[in-house]
Amino acid sequence: MSTRHAARRAKLRQRIREQKLDALLVTNETNVTYLSGFSGDSTWLLVTRDHEVLISDSRYTTQLEEECPGVETNIRTNKVKHSDAAAASVHKCGIKSLGIEGHSLTIEQGDQLRECLAGVMLECMNWAVEELRAVKDADEIAETRVAVSLAARGFDYLKAILTPDMTELQLSHELEHAMRRFGASGVSFPPIIAVGDRGALPHYRPGDRMIGEAATLLVDWGAQTRSGYKSDLTRTLVTGKLTRKFEKIYITVLEAQEAAIAAIQPGARCADVDAIAREHIRKAGYGKYFGHGLGHGIGLNIHELPRLSPISPQCLEPGMVVTVEPGIYVPGWGGVRIEDDVLVTRDGFEVLSATVPKSLAASVIRTNR
């Protein structure tokens, strides 16, 4: 395992000690990747105060040797349940008190662990690894920059090939293909390409509507690097006639976003940053049309800690990367969302996606005919 993964496990061990536990059984697959470098699935990681064991099956014997050289593995056969294999490693390590990720285990998995670890005290250590993941190291920030750059190149391509007779789904496929050609391993999530009134659905799935059927187009997309780090951006375009209503709503969203970004700094409460954008939209008369949180962390998952929302108890720290994505969604009319990826620095913030234009003038484009 690499030095970076060892450093992450060292931080986790400190939390295990603080909880007065002997070990943590990491069952969330993304958390296993973060702590070990293993890129497969169906594998758990037992982290004790001075040791670690990867619990997997024979499909991954060689992959584990290549990606995690030198680490102990417990390779179960197809006749042994995952929980039983984990219990064997727990007992072998002499563990008497064990933390579990109750937030990611199914009820059945939890019951199985309690049954086969009847003599071990189990205690939830929910979100412990996710809290570590919220603060990115230099390598993770560099990977995120790559993900943002790939997304930006994909968006430039999208605008260049846009024609009125293309469908939302065709454009989504073209965008994904372009980002893969530029070097992405894939998309961060299925792109949201929403024409006209479909933009009022924040998580709309692209369909057969043609770009030329309405004057506006909402594009929410992101690229994933080969190491798994993701970007998440949104721009709303005018592909037809610019109306006063669109202009007012667009400027409202843009001003709300810029005010919220300006408030990002170490120590800022996530709920306070959310409130800045939310209050600006409310004062403009569109408060009831902005229902979701202002943003979220990104990394190996597209939605991570911290959360920028009215109920978030967290404060921002240097190294966090968050989206800032206010929106106004008017049923029957459409929606405007503007989203950027923002790094919390030691003395403020850096907009990682600053190269993707978002002024009102930049949102008005000509479609090729």
C-alpha positions in Angstrom: 0.0 0.0 0.0 1.2 3.5 -0.8 2.4 6.1 1.7 -0.7 8.2 1.0 -3.0 5.3 2.0 -0.9 4.6 5.1 -1.3 8.2 6.1 -5.0 8.0 5.8 -5.2 4.8 7.9 -3.0 6.5 10.5 -5.7 9.3 10.8 -8.4 6.7 11.0 -6.5 4.8 13.8 -6.5 8.0 15.8 -10.3 8.1 15.6 -10.5 4.4 16.6 -8.4 5.2 19.7 -10.6 8.2 20.5 -13.7 5.9 20.3 -11.8 3.5 22.7 -12.3 0.6 20.2 -9.8 -2.0 19.0 -10.6 -1.8 15.3 -13.0 -0.7 12.6 -14.5 -3.0 10.0 -14.7 -0.8 6.8 -17.5 -2.2 4.6 -18.2 0.8 2.3 -16.4 0.0 -0.9 -15.4 3.6 -1.7 -14.0 3.9 1.8 -12.0 0.6 1.2 -10.6 2.2 -1.9 -9.7 5.4 -0.2 -7.9 3.6 2.7 -6.2 0.9 0.7 -5.9 1.7 -3.0 -7.9 -1.4 -4.0 -10.1 -0.6 -7.0 -12.3 -3.7 -7.0 -15.5 -4.4 -5.1 -17.0 -7.0 -2.7 -14.1 -6.4 -0.3 -13.9 -5.3 3.3 -11.0 -3.8 5.2 -10.3 -4.5 8.9 -8.3 -1.7 10.4 -6.9 -2.4 13.9 -4.7 -0.1 16.0 -1.6 -1.5 14.4 -2.6 -3.7 11.5 -5.0 -4.1 8.5 -6.6 -7.1 6.7 -8.4 -7.0 3.4 -11.2 -9.6 3.3 -12.1 -10.6 -0.2 -12.6 -13.6 -2.5 -10.6 -15.5 -5.1 -11.7 -13.3 -8.0 -9.4 -10.6 -6.6 -6.3 -12.5 -5.4 -4.0 -11.2 -8.1 -5.5 -7.7 -8.2 -5.0 -7.4 -4.4 -1.4 -8.5 -4.7 -0.8 -5.9 -7.4 -2.7 -3.0 -5.9 -2.0 -3.6 -2.2 1.4 -5.4 -2.0 2.5 -6.6 1.4 -0.9 -6.3 3.1 -2.5 -9.3 4.8 -5.5 -10.7 2.9 -8.2 -13.1 3.9 -9.5 -14.8 0.7 -12.7 -16.6 1.4 -14.1 -19.5 -0.7 -17.5 -19.5 -2.2 -18.7 -21.6 0.7 -17.9 -18.9 3.3 -20.1 -15.9 3.9 -18.4 -12.5 3.9 -19.5 -11.9 7.5 -18.0 -15.3 8.6 -14.7 -14.4 6.9 -14.6 -11.0 8.6 -15.4 -12.7 11.9 -12.5 -15.0 11.5 -10.1 -12.1 11.0 -11.6 -10.3 13.9 -11.0 -13.2 16.2 -7.5 -13.9 14.8 -6.6 -10.3 15.7 -7.9 -10.7 19.3 -10.4 -7.9 18.9 -12.8 -7.4 21.7 -14.5 -4.1 20.6 -15.2 -3.4 17.0 -16.5 -0.3 15.1 -18.8 -0.9 12.2 -20.1 1.3 9.4 -23.8 1.1 10.4 -24.7 3.7 7.8 -23.6 1.5 4.9 -24.4 -2.0 6.1 -27.7 -3.6 5.2 -29.9 -4.9 8.0 -29.1 -8.4 7.0 -25.4 -7.8 7.0 -25.6 -6.2 10.4 -27.6 -9.2 11.8 -25.0 -11.6 10.3 -22.1 -9.7 11.9 -23.9 -9.6 15.3 -24.5 -13.4 15.1 -21.0 -14.4 14.2 -19.4 -11.9 16.5 -21.5 -12.7 19.5 -18.6 -12.2 21.9 -17.4 -8.9 20.5 -18.8 -5.5 21.4 -20.0 -3.8 18.3 -20.3 0.0 18.1 -21.2 2.2 15.1 -18.5 4.5 13.8 -20.8 6.1 11.2 -19.2 8.5 8.7 -15.8 8.4 10.3 -14.0 7.6 7.0 -16.3 10.0 5.0 -15.3 12.8 7.4 -11.6 12.1 6.6 -12.4 12.0 2.9 -14.0 15.4 3.0 -10.6 17.1 3.3 -8.6 16.3 0.1 -4.8 15.9 0.0 -2.6 17.5 -2.7 -2.9 14.4 -5.0 -6.7 14.4 -4.7 -6.9 18.1 -5.5 -4.7 17.6 -8.5 -7.0 14.7 -9.7 -10.1 16.9 -9.2 -8.4 19.6 -11.3 -8.0 17.0 -14.1 -11.7 16.0 -13.8 -12.8 19.6 -14.1 -10.5 20.2 -17.1 -12.0 17.1 -18.9 -15.5 18.3 -18.2 -14.7 21.8 -19.5 -13.3 20.4 -22.7 -16.4 18.2 -23.1 -18.6 21.2 -22.7 -16.7 23.2 -25.3 -17.3 20.3 -27.7 -21.0 20.1 -26.8 -21.5 23.7 -27.7 -19.6 23.3 -31.0 -21.7 20.4 -32.3 -25.1 21.6 -31.0 -27.9 21.5 -33.6 -31.6 22.1 -33.2 -32.5 18.6 -34.4 -30.4 16.8 -31.9 -32.2 15.1 -29.0 -31.3 15.5 -25.3 -30.2 11.8 -25.3 -28.1 12.2 -28.4 -26.3 15.2 -26.9 -25.8 13.3 -23.6 -24.1 10.5 -25.5 -22.0 12.9 -27.6 -20.8 14.6 -24.4 -19.8 11.4 -22.7 -18.0 10.1 -25.8 -16.1 13.4 -26.1 -14.9 13.4 -22.5 -13.8 9.7 -22.8 -11.8 10.6 -25.9 -10.2 13.5 -24.0 -9.0 11.0 -21.3 -11.9 10.5 -18.9 -12.7 7.0 -17.6 -16.3 8.0 -17.9 -18.9 10.4 -16.6 -19.3 11.3 -13.0 -23.1 10.6 -13.4 -25.4 10.3 -16.4 -25.5 13.9 -17.8 -28.7 15.9 -17.3 -29.6 17.5 -20.6 -32.9 19.3 -20.2 -34.7 21.3 -22.9 -37.1 24.1 -22.0 -39.6 23.2 -19.2 -37.7 20.0 -18.5 -35.2 22.2 -16.8 -37.6 22.6 -13.9 -36.8 19.0 -12.9 -33.4 19.1 -11.1 -32.5 15.5 -11.8 -34.2 15.1 -15.2 -33.2 12.2 -17.4 -32.6 13.1 -21.0 -35.2 11.9 -23.5 -36.2 12.4 -27.1 -37.0 16.1 -27.0 -35.0 18.0 -29.6 -32.9 21.0 -28.7 -34.8 23.2 -31.1 -38.1 22.6 -29.4 -37.5 25.4 -26.8 -35.2 28.3 -26.3 -33.3 27.1 -23.2 -31.0 24.2 -22.4 -29.8 23.1 -19.0 -26.7 20.9 -18.9 -25.4 19.3 -15.7 -22.4 17.1 -16.3 -19.1 15.9 -15.0 -16.0 13.8 -15.9 -14.4 11.0 -13.9 -10.6 10.5 -13.9 -9.0 7.1 -14.2 -8.3 7.1 -10.5 -12.0 7.8 -9.8 -12.2 11.5 -8.9 -15.1 13.4 -10.2 -16.2 16.9 -11.3 -19.8 18.3 -11.3 -20.8 21.4 -13.3 -24.0 23.0 -14.5 -24.6 25.7 -17.1 -27.9 26.9 -18.5 -27.9 28.0 -22.1 -30.1 30.1 -24.3 -30.4 28.5 -27.7 -33.3 30.6 -29.0 -34.7 34.0 -28.1 -33.5 35.6 -24.9 -36.6 36.7 -22.8 -36.7 39.2 -20.0 -38.0 36.5 -17.7 -35.0 34.3 -18.4 -32.7 37.2 -18.0 -34.1 38.1 -14.6 -34.0 34.6 -13.3 -30.5 33.9 -14.7 -29.0 37.1 -13.1 -30.7 36.2 -9.8 -29.2 32.7 -9.8 -25.7 34.0 -10.9 -25.7 36.7 -8.2 -26.8 34.3 -5.5 -24.0 31.9 -6.6 -21.3 34.5 -6.7 -22.3 35.9 -3.2 -22.2 32.4 -1.7 -18.8 31.6 -3.3 -17.4 34.8 -1.9 -18.3 33.7 1.6 -16.3 30.4 1.3 -13.3 30.3 3.7 -12.0 28.1 6.4 -14.3 28.2 9.4 -17.4 29.3 7.5 -20.5 27.4 8.5 -22.0 25.4 5.6 -25.5 26.5 6.7 -24.5 30.2 6.6 -23.1 29.9 3.0 -26.3 28.2 1.9 -28.3 31.0 3.6 -26.5 33.7 1.6 -27.6 32.3 -1.7 -31.1 31.3 -0.5 -31.8 34.7 0.9 -30.8 36.4 -2.3 -33.2 34.2 -4.3 -35.9 34.8 -1.7 -35.6 38.6 -1.9 -35.9 38.4 -5.7 -39.3 36.6 -5.2 -38.2 33.1 -6.2 -37.7 31.5 -2.8 -40.2 28.8 -3.2 -38.6 27.7 -6.4 -35.2 26.8 -4.8 -35.8 23.7 -2.7 -32.5 21.7 -2.7 -29.3 22.4 -0.8 -26.7 24.8 -2.2 -24.0 22.2 -2.7 -22.0 19.2 -1.6 -18.6 17.8 -1.5 -17.1 15.8 -4.5 -14.4 13.3 -4.7 -14.5 9.5 -5.2 -18.3 9.9 -5.0 -20.3 12.6 -6.7 -22.0 13.4 -3.4 -19.8 13.6 -0.4 -19.3 15.5 2.8 -19.6 18.4 3.5 -23.1 19.5 2.7 -24.0 23.1 2.0 -27.6 23.1 3.2 -29.8 24.8 5.8 -29.4 21.9 8.2 -25.7 21.2 7.8 -23.8 21.4 11.1 -20.4 21.4 9.4 -17.8 24.1 9.0 -15.5 24.4 5.9 -11.8 23.4 6.1 -8.9 23.9 3.8 -8.8 21.1 1.3 -12.5 20.6 1.0 -13.9 20.7 -2.6 -17.6 21.6 -2.8 -20.1 22.4 -5.5 -22.0 25.7 -5.3 -25.2 25.2 -7.4 -28.2 27.5 -6.6 -31.2 27.1 -8.9 -34.6 28.4 -9.7 -37.1 25.9 -11.0 -40.5 27.1 -12.3 -42.9 24.3 -13.2 -44.2 24.6 -16.7 -41.5 27.1 -17.6 -38.1 25.7 -17.0 -35.1 26.1 -14.7 -31.8 27.8 -14.3 -29.0 26.3 -12.4 -25.4 27.4 -12.3 -22.8 25.1 -10.7 -19.1 25.4 -10.1 -16.6 23.3 -8.2 -14.8 25.3 -5.5 -11.7 24.5 -3.4 -11.5 25.8 0.1 -8.0 27.3 0.5 -6.1 28.4 3.6 -7.2 31.9 3.1 -10.4 31.7 1.1 -11.4 29.8 -2.0 -10.5 28.9 -5.6 -13.1 28.3 -8.3 -11.6 25.2 -10.0 -14.1 25.6 -12.9 -13.5 29.3 -13.5 -12.5 28.6 -17.2 -16.1 27.6 -18.0 -17.9 30.9 -18.8 -21.1 31.6 -17.0 -22.0 35.3 -17.7 -25.4 36.0 -19.2 -23.7 36.9 -22.5 -21.8 33.6 -22.5 -25.0 31.6 -22.0 -26.5 32.8 -25.2 -25.2 30.7 -28.0 -26.0 30.0 -31.7 -26.9 26.4 -32.6 -25.4 25.1 -35.8 -28.0 24.5 -38.5 
